[in-house]
Structure formats: structure tokens, C-alpha cells
Amino acid sequence: MSLEMITWAMRLDLKGTRFQVMIALANEANSDGVVFTGTDKLLWYSNVSLRTFRTIIAEFRAEDLLHTERRYKDFGDGRECDTLVLHPWNKELFKPNYPGAAAARQVAKRSREKFEITTGEYGRKHTPTTDSTPSQPESAKLAPSKEVPSQTESAKLAPKERYMQNQAPLSAKPGAAECKTRCR
């Protein structure tokens, strides 16, 4: 699986089953665009029939999106399965850029400027000081605190009694009396 090949396949202007087959090929391709996967697995990924798959592969060859290489065994007769090689340098069938991309970036920028919250360490809200001279050097503000978890506010809110209230003595638990008489 190669992110480069999947990204390339997503940019192609393909629809329907042609898109499904190309995504299946890109998902199984290595970073060089070589697909060693057999037809059965590619059919399962793309969810098309064998005839449709072969037709689409022939169309991709005609559009110069891929080519097929024969692989022969090093010894003996016969050959191994063919290898499909994608052509990521072919960008003729790329979709045009999303028309609303520039407007979406402007909306995101304005939203960030208006609503962004700066947080300090562990999600505590950072409140900048109003005086012109900083009370601590900037490196000291960003340094991790030396507090251990037992010294934080959460430890003060959860006393030991809260955890111990569900612990009843053994004699008060149901069935404890029978256990004492049977175990003697």
C-alpha cells in the first residue's frame, strides 16, 4: 500500500466502477506503482466482475494510466502472474482543483482568529499578563511543571474516603456468616 499511489488515484477524474478498480490497484501498489496482487484479490477489492475488470484495465492501458509486464519463472516452464505498473506521472486525467478551496481557507482563517483558544500545559487556559514586563522568562512558562499527580487539584477532589465508602467489612457482606460456619 502506498499513500502516493492512492493520492494519485484520488486526483484522477474517474467515476463509478473505473474509480473502484483504480483505487483497488492503487491500494495494492507499492511506492513505485507496481501491483503484484492477483486478479482474485483485486476483483474482491473493486467489487466488479472479471469481464468488467478486464475491460477497465484495457481502457486504462489505452489512456496510458498503466501497463502490464509479463513475469517468467527463473527456472522451468510457464510464467508467474502478470504485473500491473501504474503511471503516476500521467496527470492528464486529473480533476481540476476544488473551486471553493480558496473561500474555504478564508472562512477557516477567520474562524480561527475569532474562536481560537490558547491552552497551556494539560489543557489549562492560558491567560496572558497585562503588564509590559513578563513575570517569568518565556522558557519558564513553557517548561513542564514539577508537580506530581498527588499534588494536583484532581487529587484534592477525590479523597480516600470516596474510594473506601464501597468497601464494607467482611462480616457485613451477605453470605459471610455461612462461609465462617462452613470453613471451620
C-alpha positions in Angstrom: 0.0 0.0 0.0 1.4 3.4 -1.0 -0.1 6.7 0.0 1.5 8.3 -3.1 -0.4 5.9 -5.4 -3.7 6.3 -3.5 -3.4 10.1 -3.6 -2.6 10.0 -7.3 -5.6 7.7 -8.0 -7.9 10.0 -5.9 -7.0 13.0 -8.1 -7.9 11.2 -11.3 -11.3 12.2 -12.8 -12.8 8.7 -12.8 -16.3 7.7 -12.0 -18.1 4.5 -10.8 -16.5 1.2 -11.4 -13.5 2.7 -13.1 -12.8 4.6 -9.9 -13.3 1.5 -7.8 -10.8 -0.5 -9.9 -8.2 2.3 -9.8 -8.5 2.6 -6.0 -8.1 -1.2 -5.7 -5.0 -1.1 -7.9 -3.5 1.9 -6.0 -4.2 0.3 -2.7 -2.2 -2.8 -3.6 0.6 -0.9 -5.4 4.0 -0.3 -3.9 5.6 3.2 -3.9 6.9 2.6 -7.5 3.3 1.8 -8.7 3.9 -1.9 -9.2 1.0 -4.2 -8.4 1.9 -7.9 -7.8 -1.6 -8.8 -6.4 -3.6 -11.4 -8.2 -6.8 -10.9 -10.1 -9.0 -12.6 -7.4 -8.0 -10.2 -4.7 -8.3 -7.2 -7.0 -11.8 -8.3 -8.0 -12.7 -8.7 -4.3 -11.4 -5.2 -3.5 -13.1 -3.5 -6.5 -16.3 -5.5 -6.3 -16.7 -5.9 -10.1 -17.0 -8.9 -12.4 -14.0 -10.4 -14.2 -15.2 -9.2 -17.6 -15.7 -5.6 -16.3 -12.3 -5.7 -14.6 -10.6 -6.8 -17.9 -12.4 -4.1 -19.9 -11.4 -1.4 -17.4 -7.8 -2.5 -17.4 -7.8 -2.3 -21.2 -9.2 1.2 -21.0 -6.6 2.2 -18.5 -3.9 0.8 -20.9 -5.3 2.9 -23.8 -5.3 6.0 -21.6 -1.7 5.3 -20.5 -2.6 5.0 -16.8 -0.8 1.6 -16.6 0.9 -1.1 -18.5 1.3 -4.9 -18.0 4.6 -6.8 -17.6 4.9 -10.5 -18.1 6.9 -12.3 -15.4 8.5 -15.6 -16.2 9.9 -18.1 -13.8 13.6 -18.3 -13.2 13.7 -22.0 -13.9 11.3 -24.4 -15.6 8.4 -23.7 -18.0 5.5 -21.4 -17.6 5.2 -18.0 -16.1 4.0 -16.2 -13.0 1.1 -13.8 -12.8 1.4 -10.6 -14.8 2.4 -7.4 -13.0 0.5 -4.2 -13.4 2.5 -1.0 -13.3 0.7 2.3 -12.6 1.9 5.5 -14.3 1.7 8.2 -11.6 3.5 10.7 -13.9 0.4 10.8 -16.1 -1.7 13.7 -14.9 -3.8 14.3 -18.0 -6.9 12.9 -16.3 -6.6 14.9 -13.1 -9.7 16.7 -11.8 -9.5 20.4 -11.7 -8.8 21.9 -8.2 -11.8 22.2 -5.9 -13.4 25.6 -6.9 -14.3 26.6 -3.4 -10.9 25.8 -1.8 -9.8 29.5 -1.6 -13.1 30.6 0.0 -13.0 27.6 2.5 -9.4 28.6 3.5 -10.6 32.2 4.2 -13.5 31.0 6.3 -11.3 28.7 8.3 -8.7 31.5 8.9 -11.4 34.0 10.1 -12.9 31.3 12.3 -9.6 30.5 13.9 -8.8 34.2 14.5 -12.2 34.7 16.2 -12.6 31.5 18.2 -9.1 30.0 18.8 -8.3 29.2 22.5 -4.7 29.1 23.5 -4.1 26.5 26.1 -1.2 25.8 28.3 0.1 22.6 29.6 -2.5 19.9 30.4 -5.3 21.9 28.8 -5.4 24.7 31.4 -6.4 28.0 29.9 -3.5 30.4 29.3 -4.2 33.9 30.4 -1.6 36.4 29.2 -0.5 39.0 31.6 -1.3 42.7 31.0 1.8 44.3 32.4 4.6 45.0 29.9 7.3 43.2 31.8 6.9 39.5 32.0 6.9 38.0 35.5 8.7 34.8 34.3 11.0 34.2 31.4 9.2 32.6 28.4 11.2 29.4 28.8 10.0 29.0 32.4 6.4 29.4 31.3 6.7 26.6 28.7 8.7 24.2 30.9 6.8 21.2 32.3 5.7 21.5 35.9 7.4 19.6 38.6 4.1 18.7 40.3 3.3 15.0 40.9 -0.3 13.9 40.3 -1.0 13.7 44.1 -0.3 17.5 44.4 -2.8 18.5 41.6 -6.4 19.7 42.0 -7.8 16.4 40.9 -6.2 14.6 43.9 -7.8 17.1 46.3 -11.2 16.5 44.8 -11.0 12.7 45.2 -10.2 11.8 48.9 -9.6 8.3 50.0 -12.9 8.1 51.8 -14.7 8.3 48.5 -12.9 5.1 47.3 -13.3 3.4 50.7 -17.1 4.0 51.1 -18.0 1.0 48.9 -15.7 -1.3 51.0 -17.8 -2.9 53.7 -16.2 -5.2 56.3 -16.2 -8.9 55.5 -18.7 -9.7 58.3 -21.2 -7.3 56.8 -21.2 -8.8 53.3 -24.0 -11.2 52.5 -23.0 -14.9 52.8 -20.1 -14.1 55.1 -21.8 -15.9 58.1 -22.4 -19.1 56.1 -18.8 -19.0 54.9 -17.5 -18.7 58.5 -19.5 -21.7 59.7 -18.7 -23.9 56.7 -15.0 -23.1 56.7 -14.4 -24.0 60.4 
